[in-house]
Amino acid sequence: MDVTASFLAGSLLSWAMPLALLIGVLVWWMVVLRRRGGGEDA
C-alpha cells in the first residue's frame, strides 16, 4: 500500500509542481504588466 501511495503522490507532484510554477509566473507577469501600464498613464 505504501508503494501505491508513494507512486500516486509522485505522479501528482510531477504535474502539479510545474503547473503551480506556470500559474505563479503568469500571475507575476500580470502584476508587473498592470503596474507598468498604470505607471505610464499617471
N, C-alpha and C positions, 0 to 999 in steps of 0.2 A: 504493500500500500504506500509506503514511503517513496518508492521509486516512481509510482504513478503521480503522486502529488508533486514530487520534485520536477518531473518531466513537464507536467502541466504548468507549474509556476514558471519554469524556464521558457516554455513556448509562449506563455502570455507576456513575459517580460521582453522577449525578443522582438515583439512587435509593438508593445505598449511604450517602451522607453524611447525608441526613435519617433514614434507618433507624438509623445509628450514633448520631445525636443523640438519637433517641427512646429507644433502649436505654440510653444514658448517663443520661438524665433518669429513666427508670424505676428504674435501679439506685440512683441518688442518692436518690430518694424512698423506696425500700425501706430504705436505710441510715438515713435520717432518721426514718422511722416506727418502725423497730426500736429506734433509740436512744431515741426519745421514750417508747415503750412500756416499755422497760427502766427508764427513769428514774422513771416513775410507780409501778412496782411496788416499787422499792427505797426 
